Amino acid sequence: MSDLTAGKELIATGMRQEKQRCQEALHRASEGAVVALISSGDPGIYGMAGLAIEMAAAGQFSTPIEIVPGVSAAQAAAARLGAPLALDYACVSLSDLLVPWDTIRSRLEAAAQGDFVTALYNPRSMRRVRQLEAAVEIFKRHRPASTPAGIVTAAGAEGERTVITTLDQVLEQEIGMRTVVIIGNSTSRCNSAWLVTPRGYRL
């Protein structure tokens, strides 16, 4: 990224400092600076776009905002696995920092019962391990233990790891905050080295 940032002022914040970063970006932009607020993946999918829009409205900033689409973690992981998201799917973050766990649990139940292929964001951290265990329990009530599942860590980055396994063996894998877990639906299949959810074409 050095070719894009050379000669430009960089302001970085750590985890859980998203509001400060958005506030600083909006202030700089309101003063006439051209500002790029960087968010990994797609800024509108668990990213910074929504927060920036909300804060701009709350702070009555009239600065125009342009949102540039990116590749979400679920899309990047799916491409490494094959085509698990070729049919209807849901994305659920297991982080309960901003959303109550009871709400997350009800969404997991709905996705599992509705037979959606489901991409789990933020599945596990050093201090937060029970949520993934609970999610797997929910899906195992609605799907066979043999349901295909894909686990991708750091897609497209250094240290990338990709594993195709089953719902029953998800918890045996190495999973962290940079991992996306994709649980197949009732039609998802392993096809050679790929995880595929057929769309229903007659072959």
MOURJO-V177019 format. One record per residue. N is the residue number from 1. PHI is phi as a letter, one per 40 degrees, with the letter a starting at -180 (999 if undefined). Layout:
N:PHI
N:PHI
This chain:
1:999
2:c
3:c
4:c
5:b
6:d
7:g
8:b
9:c
10:b
11:b
12:b
13:b
14:c
15:d
16:g
17:b
18:c
19:c
20:c
21:c
22:c
23:c
24:c
25:c
26:c
27:c
28:c
29:c
30:c
31:c
32:h
33:c
34:c
35:b
36:b
37:c
38:c
39:b
40:c
41:g
42:c
43:c
44:c
45:b
46:f
47:b
48:c
49:c
50:c
51:c
52:c
53:c
54:c
55:c
56:c
57:c
58:c
59:c
60:f
61:c
62:c
63:c
64:c
65:b
66:b
67:b
68:b
69:c
70:b
71:b
72:c
73:c
74:c
75:c
76:c
77:c
78:d
79:c
80:c
81:c
82:h
83:a
84:c
85:b
86:c
87:b
88:d
89:a
90:b
91:b
92:b
93:c
94:c
95:c
96:b
97:c
98:b
99:b
100:d
101:c
102:c
103:c
104:c
105:d
106:c
107:c
108:c
109:d
110:c
111:c
112:c
113:c
114:c
115:g
116:c
117:d
118:b
119:c
120:b
121:c
122:f
123:c
124:a
125:b
126:d
127:b
128:b
129:b
130:c
131:c
132:c
133:d
134:c
135:c
136:c
137:d
138:c
139:c
140:c
141:c
142:b
143:b
144:c
145:c
146:c
147:d
148:c
149:a
150:b
151:b
152:b
153:b
154:f
155:d
156:g
157:b
158:c
159:g
160:d
161:b
162:b
163:b
164:b
165:a
166:b
167:d
168:c
169:b
170:d
171:c
172:c
173:c
174:c
175:b
176:a
177:c
178:c
179:c
180:b
181:b
182:b
183:b
184:c
185:b
186:c
187:b
188:c
189:b
190:c
191:b
192:f
193:c
194:b
195:b
196:b
197:b
198:c
199:c
200:h
201:c
202:c
203:c
